[in-house]
Amino acid sequence: MASLTTEDCAALPQRLPSCRRRVRRGAKSKNCTTCVDIDGSMGEGGGQIIRISICLGCLMNQSVRVQKIRAGRSKPGLQRQHLTGAKLCADLVRGKIRNASLNSAVLDYDAKARKSIQKLQKQEIPKRTIVADCVTAGSVTLLMQAVLPILHFVTTPTEINLIGGTTVGFSPPYSYFQNVLFPILRDRFQANLCVRLVQEGYNPEGKGHVVASAGYGQAQVEPLQPVEMISQGSIVQFVCDVVIIGNKIAADQKVLEREAHDIIETVTAAVNTLPGSWRSSHERGDQALSFASWDAKTNASLSGLVRGVRFNFSYECRGTFKNSGIALQVYAVTSTGCILPGNALLQRKKTSGIGSEVAKLAVRTLLHELKSGACCDEHLSDQLLVFMALAKGTSKIRCRVLSDMSSKHFVTALYVFDKLVPGAKFKVLPSDDNNQTQVIVCEGVGFMGGDINRIYL
């Protein structure tokens, strides 16, 4: 079990009494023999514990039963998005999901089901195409959270088509993955990732499309590399990506100019006092953004440098008046390669003042991360834990202290790791900056893919 040395984690053994006990591998349950039992109500008690459990079950070739799924939520049990993600992971390694029904409190991943299928010769291996469709505007990025750790270890040519919402509430937008998560995974963990956005999808209709590929030109699996992100460094660049959603704002040129102007003023005023070499961009001169001549419906993008901040405006015209709004992400790049973001999404009928409001929400998050001295924002640190556990060597990341985080995802992840990757050793180092940040240290297991690339028909 992870040893935690800060006050924030002092209560962890009491909250997770079963973490100190190894699962009896011979434990039997209906439809899932020799499986690891996961209490789905532990920690966060939401979709995260399902995603991590099924993902690691697939990687470790270990049958898993998740029980008490979302027991404490207003709508307990499995929802369509959870089912889609679980089936996607199982399809990728040719496993089997059982009890896969909406609102079910139990979900089984049966790794043994693979062994009853006829094995193919290597020269007969076909290219695979998998479709994971949320049907509604279910989050595509949450599907990716479940499957990204598996993709690195796949050597069979595989293409995955993810359908659903790419920028929706209560989940990271695709732009966050593209600008923050993917660069860290590729450049630092040396993860094999090939992901591209085909089409954005918003509430309520969804229909976003992301394609992920794996196994092309990859003869053998290399272990994930450990990372060290413990020094924030100085700010060298600010970027603000703004997407105008629907036609209500863009239909009126005066409304478009007003909301865009409010966004620019709010963002630049908030970051203007922060130090760093990014301020030298003032000396190079601003690139004026001419919204008066920007017809968003015919020219879907507009970019420029305003008071040192790079603004990128774009327009998505598929929305209706009902779900018009603005999606905004502002992020800072530092001299040590850290990427710290703040993002917000507002969709509503009344759009007056929406530009200033969405910008304030995003900037507030960004400034909180920057001023704390963190190298990873709260959501990034959550998503890196699985990769740290699988990597070969010791990883270290600096993030805000647990007591300052909005979720129990860290606690939830440790509970699952203890069940499925007990060789990964986590600890939290005490803070040396007035208790604003902590350093999470993990000795990874150096996972090499196990037998997930054994090919079955």
BAVO-799203 format. One record per residue (C-alpha): y negated, x negated, z negated; chain; residue number from 1. Coordinates in steps of 0.02 Angstrom, whole numbers. Layout:
<rs>
+--------+--------+--------+------+-----+
:      v :      u :      w : unit : pos :
+--------+--------+--------+------+-----+
:      Y :      X :      Z :    A : NUM :
...
+--------+--------+--------+------+-----+
</rs>
This chain:
<rs>
+--------+--------+--------+------+-----+
:      v :      u :      w : unit : pos :
+--------+--------+--------+------+-----+
:      0 :      0 :      0 :    A :   1 :
:   -176 :    -59 :     34 :    A :   2 :
:   -264 :   -137 :   -115 :    A :   3 :
:   -443 :    -75 :   -130 :    A :   4 :
:   -565 :   -171 :   -238 :    A :   5 :
:   -723 :    -64 :   -232 :    A :   6 :
:   -769 :     82 :   -343 :    A :   7 :
:   -766 :    194 :   -191 :    A :   8 :
:   -579 :    170 :   -174 :    A :   9 :
:   -536 :    164 :   -357 :    A :  10 :
:   -471 :    341 :   -356 :    A :  11 :
:   -364 :    319 :   -201 :    A :  12 :
:   -195 :    299 :   -291 :    A :  13 :
:   -228 :    460 :   -387 :    A :  14 :
:   -273 :    556 :   -230 :    A :  15 :
:   -125 :    487 :   -134 :    A :  16 :
:     17 :    472 :   -261 :    A :  17 :
:    151 :    460 :   -127 :    A :  18 :
:     74 :    308 :    -43 :    A :  19 :
:    166 :    189 :   -160 :    A :  20 :
:    336 :    257 :   -113 :    A :  21 :
:    427 :    208 :     45 :    A :  22 :
:    499 :    352 :    144 :    A :  23 :
:    688 :    366 :    132 :    A :  24 :
:    735 :    343 :    313 :    A :  25 :
:    890 :    449 :    293 :    A :  26 :
:    794 :    603 :    237 :    A :  27 :
:    843 :    752 :    343 :    A :  28 :
:    746 :    906 :    392 :    A :  29 :
:    779 :   1045 :    516 :    A :  30 :
:    759 :    992 :    699 :    A :  31 :
:    704 :    818 :    645 :    A :  32 :
:    839 :    703 :    575 :    A :  33 :
:    801 :    531 :    506 :    A :  34 :
:    615 :    568 :    512 :    A :  35 :
:    462 :    518 :    414 :    A :  36 :
:    379 :    663 :    325 :    A :  37 :
:    188 :    672 :    331 :    A :  38 :
:     86 :    789 :    221 :    A :  39 :
:    -43 :    859 :    342 :    A :  40 :
:   -156 :    916 :    199 :    A :  41 :
:   -185 :    737 :    136 :    A :  42 :
:   -356 :    656 :    144 :    A :  43 :
:   -461 :    738 :    279 :    A :  44 :
:   -322 :    864 :    309 :    A :  45 :
:   -376 :    898 :    488 :    A :  46 :
:   -331 :    846 :    664 :    A :  47 :
:   -346 :    658 :    631 :    A :  48 :
:   -186 :    649 :    529 :    A :  49 :
:    -91 :    736 :    670 :    A :  50 :
:   -160 :    618 :    803 :    A :  51 :
:   -123 :    458 :    706 :    A :  52 :
:     50 :    515 :    648 :    A :  53 :
:    113 :    566 :    820 :    A :  54 :
:     34 :    413 :    903 :    A :  55 :
:    117 :    291 :    782 :    A :  56 :
:    281 :    387 :    788 :    A :  57 :
:    282 :    363 :    976 :    A :  58 :
:    241 :    178 :    964 :    A :  59 :
:    367 :    141 :    827 :    A :  60 :
:    502 :    251 :    906 :    A :  61 :
:    508 :    344 :    740 :    A :  62 :
:    536 :    530 :    722 :    A :  63 :
:    396 :    613 :    623 :    A :  64 :
:    373 :    782 :    541 :    A :  65 :
:    195 :    836 :    497 :    A :  66 :
:    191 :    979 :    373 :    A :  67 :
:     53 :   1083 :    291 :    A :  68 :
:    -52 :   1060 :    446 :    A :  69 :
:   -237 :   1097 :    414 :    A :  70 :
:   -184 :   1190 :    257 :    A :  71 :
:   -357 :   1190 :    182 :    A :  72 :
:   -453 :   1243 :    338 :    A :  73 :
:   -522 :   1415 :    375 :    A :  74 :
:   -402 :   1425 :    524 :    A :  75 :
:   -247 :   1333 :    463 :    A :  76 :
:   -108 :   1272 :    574 :    A :  77 :
:   -102 :   1193 :    747 :    A :  78 :
:   -238 :   1231 :    872 :    A :  79 :
:   -224 :   1209 :   1060 :    A :  80 :
:   -312 :   1040 :   1060 :    A :  81 :
:   -191 :    969 :    930 :    A :  82 :
:    -41 :   1030 :   1030 :    A :  83 :
:   -109 :    956 :   1191 :    A :  84 :
:   -137 :    787 :   1110 :    A :  85 :
:     35 :    782 :   1028 :    A :  86 :
:    124 :    830 :   1190 :    A :  87 :
:     22 :    699 :   1285 :    A :  88 :
:     78 :    559 :   1169 :    A :  89 :
:    260 :    616 :   1178 :    A :  90 :
:    256 :    633 :   1369 :    A :  91 :
:    187 :    457 :   1384 :    A :  92 :
:    340 :    381 :   1297 :    A :  93 :
:    460 :    518 :   1356 :    A :  94 :
:    488 :    586 :   1182 :    A :  95 :
:    501 :    766 :   1125 :    A :  96 :
:    384 :    878 :   1026 :    A :  97 :
:    463 :   1022 :    929 :    A :  98 :
:    388 :   1171 :    838 :    A :  99 :
:    246 :   1160 :    964 :    A : 100 :
:    167 :   1331 :    942 :    A : 101 :
:    -10 :   1388 :    903 :    A : 102 :
:    -47 :   1410 :    716 :    A : 103 :
:    116 :   1325 :    665 :    A : 104 :
:    105 :   1232 :    499 :    A : 105 :
:    240 :   1108 :    552 :    A : 106 :
:    252 :    989 :    701 :    A : 107 :
:    398 :    873 :    741 :    A : 108 :
:    404 :    721 :    853 :    A : 109 :
:    586 :    685 :    894 :    A : 110 :
:    605 :    505 :    950 :    A : 111 :
:    795 :    522 :    959 :    A : 112 :
:    780 :    647 :   1102 :    A : 113 :
:    745 :    499 :   1219 :    A : 114 :
:    918 :    427 :   1193 :    A : 115 :
:   1010 :    571 :   1274 :    A : 116 :
:    925 :    543 :   1441 :    A : 117 :
:    997 :    439 :   1582 :    A : 118 :
:    921 :    266 :   1599 :    A : 119 :
:    847 :    212 :   1765 :    A : 120 :
:    864 :     45 :   1853 :    A : 121 :
:    703 :    -56 :   1853 :    A : 122 :
:    681 :    -46 :   2042 :    A : 123 :
:    687 :    146 :   2033 :    A : 124 :
:    540 :    164 :   1915 :    A : 125 :
:    418 :    290 :   1991 :    A : 126 :
:    232 :    303 :   1963 :    A : 127 :
:    196 :    438 :   1835 :    A : 128 :
:     57 :    567 :   1831 :    A : 129 :
:     26 :    666 :   1671 :    A : 130 :
:    -96 :    810 :   1651 :    A : 131 :
:   -163 :    858 :   1479 :    A : 132 :
:   -268 :   1016 :   1495 :    A : 133 :
:   -355 :   1089 :   1342 :    A : 134 :
:   -383 :   1249 :   1447 :    A : 135 :
:   -544 :   1281 :   1349 :    A : 136 :
:   -683 :   1158 :   1304 :    A : 137 :
:   -568 :   1066 :   1183 :    A : 138 :
:   -623 :    887 :   1158 :    A : 139 :
:   -559 :    761 :   1286 :    A : 140 :
:   -616 :    617 :   1176 :    A : 141 :
:   -506 :    675 :   1033 :    A : 142 :
:   -360 :    676 :   1155 :    A : 143 :
:   -405 :    497 :   1200 :    A : 144 :
:   -409 :    448 :   1016 :    A : 145 :
:   -227 :    497 :   1005 :    A : 146 :
:   -169 :    407 :   1162 :    A : 147 :
:   -278 :    251 :   1179 :    A : 148 :
:   -172 :    142 :   1062 :    A : 149 :
:    -17 :    185 :   1164 :    A : 150 :
:    -96 :    147 :   1333 :    A : 151 :
:   -115 :    -38 :   1295 :    A : 152 :
:     73 :    -58 :   1277 :    A : 153 :
:    129 :     42 :   1430 :    A : 154 :
:    194 :    -61 :   1577 :    A : 155 :
:    254 :     83 :   1686 :    A : 156 :
:    119 :    132 :   1814 :    A : 157 :
:     46 :    290 :   1737 :    A : 158 :
:   -105 :    400 :   1771 :    A : 159 :
:   -164 :    527 :   1642 :    A : 160 :
:   -282 :    669 :   1688 :    A : 161 :
:   -374 :    738 :   1537 :    A : 162 :
:   -457 :    909 :   1559 :    A : 163 :
:   -575 :    992 :   1436 :    A : 164 :
:   -743 :    961 :   1353 :    A : 165 :
:   -815 :    786 :   1368 :    A : 166 :
:   -975 :    820 :   1272 :    A : 167 :
:   -945 :    956 :   1143 :    A : 168 :
:   -981 :    983 :    959 :    A : 169 :
:   -881 :    907 :    815 :    A : 170 :
:   -815 :    761 :    919 :    A : 171 :
:   -883 :    600 :    995 :    A : 172 :
:   -959 :    625 :   1169 :    A : 173 :
:   -883 :    530 :   1314 :    A : 174 :
:  -1042 :    425 :   1325 :    A : 175 :
:  -1001 :    360 :   1150 :    A : 176 :
:   -831 :    301 :   1210 :    A : 177 :
:   -905 :    225 :   1367 :    A : 178 :
:  -1048 :    132 :   1283 :    A : 179 :
:   -981 :     94 :   1109 :    A : 180 :
:   -791 :    108 :   1088 :    A : 181 :
:   -726 :     44 :   1256 :    A : 182 :
:   -828 :   -119 :   1255 :    A : 183 :
:   -762 :   -161 :   1081 :    A : 184 :
:   -581 :   -123 :   1129 :    A : 185 :
:   -589 :   -219 :   1292 :    A : 186 :
:   -694 :   -369 :   1242 :    A : 187 :
:   -638 :   -397 :   1063 :    A : 188 :
:   -463 :   -325 :   1046 :    A : 189 :
:   -423 :   -374 :   1227 :    A : 190 :
:   -350 :   -200 :   1253 :    A : 191 :
:   -291 :   -150 :   1426 :    A : 192 :
:   -397 :      3 :   1465 :    A : 193 :
:   -441 :     83 :   1631 :    A : 194 :
:   -536 :    245 :   1603 :    A : 195 :
:   -660 :    335 :   1715 :    A : 196 :
:   -761 :    494 :   1704 :    A : 197 :
:   -737 :    613 :   1850 :    A : 198 :
:   -840 :    759 :   1784 :    A : 199 :
:   -927 :    805 :   1622 :    A : 200 :
:   -875 :    964 :   1531 :    A : 201 :
:   -978 :   1065 :   1407 :    A : 202 :
:   -962 :   1221 :   1302 :    A : 203 :
:   -905 :   1353 :   1331 :    A : 204 :
:   -813 :   1326 :   1496 :    A : 205 :
:   -755 :   1145 :   1477 :    A : 206 :
:   -681 :   1087 :   1644 :    A : 207 :
:   -727 :    905 :   1611 :    A : 208 :
:   -610 :    777 :   1690 :    A : 209 :
:   -567 :    600 :   1633 :    A : 210 :
:   -435 :    489 :   1712 :    A : 211 :
:   -347 :    352 :   1614 :    A : 212 :
:   -229 :    228 :   1698 :    A : 213 :
:   -103 :    108 :   1623 :    A : 214 :
:     35 :    -11 :   1676 :    A : 215 :
:    -37 :    -64 :   1844 :    A : 216 :
:     -9 :   -250 :   1874 :    A : 217 :
:     47 :   -275 :   1694 :    A : 218 :
:    214 :   -366 :   1693 :    A : 219 :
:    222 :   -390 :   1505 :    A : 220 :
:    135 :   -332 :   1348 :    A : 221 :
:     14 :   -446 :   1256 :    A : 222 :
:    -26 :   -411 :   1073 :    A : 223 :
:   -196 :   -342 :   1027 :    A : 224 :
:   -312 :   -479 :    965 :    A : 225 :
:   -390 :   -472 :    790 :    A : 226 :
:   -577 :   -443 :    778 :    A : 227 :
:   -714 :   -502 :    662 :    A : 228 :
:   -872 :   -398 :    652 :    A : 229 :
:   -959 :   -442 :    490 :    A : 230 :
:  -1134 :   -497 :    542 :    A : 231 :
:  -1252 :   -369 :    618 :    A : 232 :
:  -1372 :   -494 :    695 :    A : 233 :
:  -1541 :   -449 :    768 :    A : 234 :
:  -1579 :   -309 :    890 :    A : 235 :
:  -1592 :   -364 :   1071 :    A : 236 :
:  -1591 :   -197 :   1162 :    A : 237 :
:  -1618 :    -10 :   1137 :    A : 238 :
:  -1548 :    116 :   1261 :    A : 239 :
:  -1570 :    305 :   1258 :    A : 240 :
:  -1462 :    415 :   1371 :    A : 241 :
:  -1520 :    595 :   1390 :    A : 242 :
:  -1425 :    733 :   1481 :    A : 243 :
:  -1513 :    898 :   1520 :    A : 244 :
:  -1375 :   1029 :   1517 :    A : 245 :
:  -1387 :   1194 :   1610 :    A : 246 :
:  -1531 :   1265 :   1711 :    A : 247 :
:  -1649 :   1340 :   1582 :    A : 248 :
:  -1744 :   1179 :   1543 :    A : 249 :
:  -1743 :   1106 :   1718 :    A : 250 :
:  -1792 :   1273 :   1798 :    A : 251 :
:  -1970 :   1256 :   1731 :    A : 252 :
:  -2053 :   1090 :   1772 :    A : 253 :
:  -2177 :   1106 :   1629 :    A : 254 :
:  -2038 :   1138 :   1503 :    A : 255 :
:  -1941 :    988 :   1570 :    A : 256 :
:  -2091 :    873 :   1556 :    A : 257 :
:  -2133 :    935 :   1382 :    A : 258 :
:  -1958 :    910 :   1310 :    A : 259 :
:  -1937 :    740 :   1396 :    A : 260 :
:  -2105 :    682 :   1328 :    A : 261 :
:  -2056 :    738 :   1152 :    A : 262 :
:  -1894 :    640 :   1164 :    A : 263 :
:  -1982 :    481 :   1220 :    A : 264 :
:  -2115 :    493 :   1084 :    A : 265 :
:  -1990 :    531 :    946 :    A : 266 :
:  -1871 :    390 :    991 :    A : 267 :
:  -2002 :    255 :   1022 :    A : 268 :
:  -2100 :    299 :    865 :    A : 269 :
:  -1942 :    287 :    758 :    A : 270 :
:  -1884 :    117 :    821 :    A : 271 :
:  -2056 :     39 :    844 :    A : 272 :
:  -2059 :    -41 :    671 :    A : 273 :
:  -1888 :   -124 :    687 :    A : 274 :
:  -1887 :   -312 :    716 :    A : 275 :
:  -1789 :   -404 :    851 :    A : 276 :
:  -1807 :   -485 :   1021 :    A : 277 :
:  -1801 :   -314 :   1104 :    A : 278 :
:  -1988 :   -301 :   1068 :    A : 279 :
:  -2022 :   -437 :   1197 :    A : 280 :
:  -1991 :   -304 :   1329 :    A : 281 :
:  -2167 :   -242 :   1291 :    A : 282 :
:  -2232 :   -401 :   1370 :    A : 283 :
:  -2137 :   -366 :   1531 :    A : 284 :
:  -2226 :   -201 :   1549 :    A : 285 :
:  -2163 :    -23 :   1550 :    A : 286 :
:  -2082 :     60 :   1700 :    A : 287 :
:  -2171 :    227 :   1704 :    A : 288 :
:  -2061 :    383 :   1706 :    A : 289 :
:  -2139 :    511 :   1823 :    A : 290 :
:  -2070 :    679 :   1770 :    A : 291 :
:  -2202 :    769 :   1870 :    A : 292 :
:  -2116 :    711 :   2030 :    A : 293 :
:  -1938 :    726 :   1962 :    A : 294 :
:  -1845 :    874 :   2032 :    A : 295 :
:  -1693 :    870 :   1919 :    A : 296 :
:  -1594 :    986 :   2031 :    A : 297 :
:  -1605 :    872 :   2183 :    A : 298 :
:  -1626 :    702 :   2101 :    A : 299 :
:  -1503 :    701 :   1956 :    A : 300 :
:  -1559 :    542 :   1869 :    A : 301 :
:  -1718 :    456 :   1814 :    A : 302 :
:  -1729 :    289 :   1722 :    A : 303 :
:  -1866 :    179 :   1654 :    A : 304 :
:  -1922 :     63 :   1514 :    A : 305 :
:  -2044 :    141 :   1392 :    A : 306 :
:  -2113 :     36 :   1248 :    A : 307 :
:  -1958 :    -73 :   1248 :    A : 308 :
:  -1829 :     67 :   1255 :    A : 309 :
:  -1725 :     95 :   1412 :    A : 310 :
:  -1720 :    283 :   1446 :    A : 311 :
:  -1592 :    360 :   1564 :    A : 312 :
:  -1618 :    545 :   1602 :    A : 313 :
:  -1489 :    646 :   1699 :    A : 314 :
:  -1455 :    828 :   1737 :    A : 315 :
:  -1296 :    933 :   1734 :    A : 316 :
:  -1326 :   1093 :   1830 :    A : 317 :
:  -1159 :   1181 :   1802 :    A : 318 :
:  -1216 :   1262 :   1639 :    A : 319 :
:  -1292 :   1434 :   1626 :    A : 320 :
:  -1447 :   1494 :   1534 :    A : 321 :
:  -1335 :   1540 :   1388 :    A : 322 :
:  -1274 :   1364 :   1353 :    A : 323 :
:  -1422 :   1259 :   1411 :    A : 324 :
:  -1467 :   1114 :   1300 :    A : 325 :
:  -1484 :    926 :   1280 :    A : 326 :
:  -1358 :    789 :   1240 :    A : 327 :
:  -1438 :    628 :   1179 :    A : 328 :
:  -1368 :    459 :   1130 :    A : 329 :
:  -1475 :    313 :   1075 :    A : 330 :
:  -1395 :    147 :   1035 :    A : 331 :
:  -1445 :    -28 :    984 :    A : 332 :
:  -1362 :   -187 :   1048 :    A : 333 :
:  -1373 :   -338 :    933 :    A : 334 :
:  -1365 :   -526 :    955 :    A : 335 :
:  -1189 :   -531 :    882 :    A : 336 :
:  -1123 :   -400 :   1003 :    A : 337 :
:  -1129 :   -252 :    886 :    A : 338 :
:  -1167 :    -83 :    964 :    A : 339 :
:  -1237 :     43 :    840 :    A : 340 :
:  -1265 :    222 :    901 :    A : 341 :
:  -1341 :    387 :    853 :    A : 342 :
:  -1300 :    543 :    953 :    A : 343 :
:  -1337 :    729 :    947 :    A : 344 :
:  -1302 :    884 :   1050 :    A : 345 :
:  -1399 :   1047 :   1044 :    A : 346 :
:  -1359 :   1199 :   1151 :    A : 347 :
:  -1448 :   1364 :   1119 :    A : 348 :
:  -1541 :   1507 :   1201 :    A : 349 :
:  -1713 :   1458 :   1134 :    A : 350 :
:  -1753 :   1286 :   1203 :    A : 351 :
:  -1931 :   1265 :   1138 :    A : 352 :
:  -1940 :   1107 :   1033 :    A : 353 :
:  -1761 :   1058 :   1071 :    A : 354 :
:  -1809 :    885 :   1137 :    A : 355 :
:  -1894 :    829 :    978 :    A : 356 :
:  -1758 :    903 :    869 :    A : 357 :
:  -1611 :    823 :    959 :    A : 358 :
:  -1700 :    655 :    962 :    A : 359 :
:  -1735 :    661 :    774 :    A : 360 :
:  -1552 :    698 :    737 :    A : 361 :
:  -1489 :    552 :    842 :    A : 362 :
:  -1620 :    427 :    782 :    A : 363 :
:  -1588 :    471 :    599 :    A : 364 :
:  -1406 :    421 :    617 :    A : 365 :
:  -1448 :    262 :    711 :    A : 366 :
:  -1577 :    203 :    584 :    A : 367 :
:  -1458 :    238 :    441 :    A : 368 :
:  -1328 :    123 :    517 :    A : 369 :
:  -1453 :    -14 :    564 :    A : 370 :
:  -1539 :    -19 :    395 :    A : 371 :
:  -1374 :    -26 :    301 :    A : 372 :
:  -1326 :   -189 :    387 :    A : 373 :
:  -1164 :   -115 :    457 :    A : 374 :
:  -1083 :   -186 :    613 :    A : 375 :
:   -982 :    -28 :    650 :    A : 376 :
:  -1043 :    150 :    632 :    A : 377 :
:   -938 :    270 :    530 :    A : 378 :
:   -846 :    345 :    679 :    A : 379 :
:   -810 :    177 :    760 :    A : 380 :
:   -735 :    106 :    600 :    A : 381 :
:   -619 :    258 :    590 :    A : 382 :
:   -557 :    230 :    767 :    A : 383 :
:   -533 :     42 :    751 :    A : 384 :
:   -413 :     56 :    603 :    A : 385 :
:   -259 :     91 :    711 :    A : 386 :
:   -298 :    -57 :    825 :    A : 387 :
:   -325 :   -170 :    674 :    A : 388 :
:   -156 :   -118 :    604 :    A : 389 :
:    -68 :   -157 :    768 :    A : 390 :
:   -162 :   -320 :    808 :    A : 391 :
:    -89 :   -494 :    784 :    A : 392 :
:   -188 :   -576 :    645 :    A : 393 :
:   -324 :   -535 :    521 :    A : 394 :
:   -466 :   -418 :    571 :    A : 395 :
:   -628 :   -391 :    475 :    A : 396 :
:   -760 :   -258 :    505 :    A : 397 :
:   -917 :   -218 :    406 :    A : 398 :
:   -963 :    -35 :    387 :    A : 399 :
:  -1055 :     76 :    264 :    A : 400 :
:   -973 :    102 :     94 :    A : 401 :
:   -847 :    244 :     81 :    A : 402 :
:   -957 :    344 :    -36 :    A : 403 :
:  -1091 :    350 :    101 :    A : 404 :
:   -972 :    416 :    235 :    A : 405 :
:   -959 :    598 :    284 :    A : 406 :
:   -768 :    607 :    297 :    A : 407 :
:   -607 :    547 :    217 :    A : 408 :
:   -538 :    476 :    379 :    A : 409 :
:   -515 :    302 :    304 :    A : 410 :
:   -410 :    369 :    160 :    A : 411 :
:   -310 :    478 :    280 :    A : 412 :
:   -272 :    331 :    395 :    A : 413 :
:   -211 :    222 :    252 :    A : 414 :
:    -92 :    358 :    198 :    A : 415 :
:    -15 :    368 :    372 :    A : 416 :
:     -8 :    178 :    394 :    A : 417 :
:     89 :    162 :    231 :    A : 418 :
:    218 :    283 :    301 :    A : 419 :
:    232 :    218 :    479 :    A : 420 :
:    162 :     40 :    483 :    A : 421 :
:    195 :    -24 :    306 :    A : 422 :
:    179 :   -204 :    366 :    A : 423 :
:     -8 :   -182 :    397 :    A : 424 :
:   -101 :   -238 :    241 :    A : 425 :
:   -275 :   -168 :    212 :    A : 426 :
:   -401 :   -214 :     79 :    A : 427 :
:   -586 :   -182 :     51 :    A : 428 :
:   -697 :   -326 :     -1 :    A : 429 :
:   -838 :   -292 :   -125 :    A : 430 :
:  -1013 :   -275 :    -57 :    A : 431 :
:  -1142 :   -413 :    -73 :    A : 432 :
:  -1291 :   -311 :     -9 :    A : 433 :
:  -1335 :   -191 :   -149 :    A : 434 :
:  -1179 :    -87 :   -114 :    A : 435 :
:  -1235 :    -29 :     58 :    A : 436 :
:  -1089 :    -98 :    158 :    A : 437 :
:   -909 :   -151 :    134 :    A : 438 :
:   -792 :   -263 :    234 :    A : 439 :
:   -624 :   -188 :    282 :    A : 440 :
:   -493 :   -323 :    304 :    A : 441 :
:   -324 :   -294 :    386 :    A : 442 :
:   -177 :   -409 :    415 :    A : 443 :
:   -103 :   -330 :    572 :    A : 444 :
:     81 :   -324 :    617 :    A : 445 :
:     65 :   -401 :    791 :    A : 446 :
:    149 :   -255 :    876 :    A : 447 :
:    219 :   -297 :   1048 :    A : 448 :
:    264 :   -126 :   1115 :    A : 449 :
:    436 :   -104 :   1039 :    A : 450 :
:    546 :     -6 :   1158 :    A : 451 :
:    417 :    118 :   1223 :    A : 452 :
:    438 :     45 :   1397 :    A : 453 :
:    624 :     84 :   1406 :    A : 454 :
:    628 :    194 :   1559 :    A : 455 :
:    716 :    362 :   1560 :    A : 456 :
:    731 :    497 :   1694 :    A : 457 :
+--------+--------+--------+------+-----+
</rs>
